[in-house]
Structure formats: structure tokens, C-alpha cells
């Protein structure tokens, strides 16, 4: 007996004896059946409670459906969606089926929160708050984009069409398919490779970077170095990971992540307390309260939003 | 109903939109994503109507499973507006005999919701006070200035009527 049949039998109150017995057998078969029977039966005994069942607006749904099937308005819809995205930030999914028709270079901006965008070649870009990515061409030959701010890239491999991210004047990163983090905010320029292989073109040179390597402009020239696995992706992953890290370093790092001033007392600075822990970066208050439990950190929050970290006790 | 012409498709949309959104919401836990997924399914059906051939009586299952697949796809792609990791992993692992995504139960709730709207005003009021607000018959009687017995009679009438209405409404989805 399927559920549809059960519903109908319960609704038809005057079941024949045979039907009643079948229904009884059915509901006793499994715990799940009993649950279903009871839900349906509520309508008979006490009236069913369907608070969780919502009313969606069918009219506006149909309107949106109509807009999406009218070919003329398609490009307009995409344009509007892109505009909305620029205004509001947030997620935006490009419909991959329409990539061949839409070749208008897009702009992506994460205005108020970290936002991930799908580019029409299948690559994805996560932009940190306040960062901006602009497509410079329609991706038919080289995939050219320009970045201002910080972003994590996951590039779809395409040997025919290298992906180029233009940074400061005359500097760009070229990749064939890989993932990496870039900062280019006018003051700092840094590239960290998470997987694969990228090339940084700067000052007339080509610097090759593979997994675990980073390059950064330090006092005018480009320096390549091995990147320690630290929290450089915390802005994207919303986690801060520490392994046997001195507490003063942990606190400085947390302050930097939340862009919040933490004043550390001498006790903290001199503490030989090391910490191994993973934090979800919901709020600085939450992390500090977790820390106060872990290592008996005592601190006060000041009116200007900064924190004064006073004391610590660790085993 | 022939869903391959505009009028028929509008009927199909009206019949299924709300229940499919509720179904998608059960998976995604977000109203906007739920509506996006359902609209996407309707767009897909309409755009491919020439090539889609559905057996008599299978349209319902086809719609529900399309919504389910699209919703799961959205979760896997990670391009979802909110994240409810624990909920997703629970729902992706849910066994096939789990009733939480049973389409007939969703249709039953949809039919019930529509049927309640068709009750007479007094019956509806009593029914909603009893079931949604959880008032006792004494409280309902007090609130509406009727006696307890009358309140109980209204409830009984509402339930009796609902049995018929729900059965009728369910017929909408039998094609």
C-alpha cells in the first residue's frame, strides 16, 4: 500500500472491515509508517497542524518564470542580475548553458561580505569585502581580468586560453588552471599558490610559483618565498587554525582577522603559553569567550570597540 | 490538461508551484534558493517540452524528482545562499524509506492547506484556533462568544468537510 492509498483510506472514514485491517497492518509494519499514519490521522482526530507548511507567492513566481523563458528579455535579465550583484554583492550563478550567447564582460564586487562568483568559463572567484574583479575581454581568446583587493581563484583549466589577472601597472599573473590567493590593494601585492602552478609577470621578469610558494612586493622588488601554512585564507574559509602557536601571535592574528585593536598586556606578551586550536570566525567576542575558557584569558571590551587583554593562565 | 500549451502549463504551474517550493525548502532551508530551484525546473520543462515525454500519471513524480535533483545539485555546488552543513549531510544521506521527502505527504499538506481556505468562515476560525493556536474548546468558546458545545460542533463540521475537500484537491495532482 502506498502513501497515497493510505491517505485516501484515512480520509474515507467508513472503511470496510478488510480495508481497516489492511490499514492497521500497514501502520504497524514500520515506525516510519506509524509516523505517517499519525500525521495524516491528525486531521481526523484533532485537525492537522501544518504550521511549517508555507505559502509562497505563486503570482510572482510565475512572473519570474515568464521573464526567464522570454528570449528577448534574457540578455536584459542577465544584465539586471549583474547590476543587482554590483549593488548588493552576494552570490551570483551564471547559467552555463547561456555562455555562448552572453559575451558581455562582467564586473564583480563584494561590497559588504565575502562573496563567491562563478565566471562563465567555469572558474570561481571568491572576493574579500571591498574587492573588485573586472573582466577585460569576453574570454574568447585570453581570459583577461583585473583585480583590486583580495581574491581567491579557482581556475578551470584551459590550455588554449590562459587566464591572466592584471594587478598593478605592467604586472599580471598567468595561469593555466589552479587555485591561489592574491592581494592587490594598492599597498600590498602578494600571490600565494594553493594548488597547481602560476606565473607572476612583473618588472619584465617571469616568476614561477608552485604549490606552497608565494611572491610579494617588498620595498619595491618582488620576493619569492616558501609560504608557511598559516591563516591567509581565513577570510574565505571562516576558520582560524593554530598549531602550537604562542598566545601573543594568536591574539595579534585574531585582531588582524577582525580588523580590531587588541591591546596586549606585558603578561600576555611574555607568556610562554602555546595554543593548538581551530576557531570558527563568527565574531571576535565568541572567539575571545572560547579563549577565556581554554586558557582563562581575561579581557575587557572598551567603548571604542577595542579590547584590552589582561591576563592568562594556562596549564 | 495538456501541459505543453501555454494555458495548460499555467495550470500546472499554479497547481505545483507552492508544494514544490515547500519541498525544495525542506532540502535547502532557504526560501530564495527554494524558489530559484523550482522556477529553474519549470523553465527547463517548458524549454524542453518537445523532447520530454512523460508517461501518463508520472508527471508528478517527474516534477518532484527534478526539484530534488536540482536542490541536491545546488548543495553540492556550494553555490547556496546559506549553509546548514549538518542538515545537508543528514538529508543527502536520508534513506529511501524516510518519509521526510515523500511527495505524497507534501501533496497532502498542500491539499489540506488549500482546503482549509475553503471552509466556511466560522468553521475555519474554530479550526485554526484549535489547530494553529492550540486553544481548548473552552477558550475558543470564550473568545468567540459562543458556547462550548457549538465550538465543538464547528470543529467536527470543519473536519468532516476537510476530508471531502482534501480528497477533491488531491485529484488535481492525479495526472
Interface residues (C-beta under 8 A of the other chain):
Chain A: X2 X3 X4 X7 X8 X11 X12 X13 X30 X32 X35 X36 X39 X40 X43 X44 X46 X47 X48 X49 X50 X51 X53 X54 X55 X56 X58 X61 X62 X64 X65 X68 X69 X90 X91 X93 X116 X118
Chain B: X10 X13 X14 X17 X18 X21 X22 X25 X31 X34 X35 X38 X39 X42 X43 X46 X47 X78 X79 X80 X81 X97 X98 X99 X102 X104 X105 X108 X109 X110 X112 X113 X127 X130 X131 X132 X155 X158 X159 X162 X163 X166 X167 X170
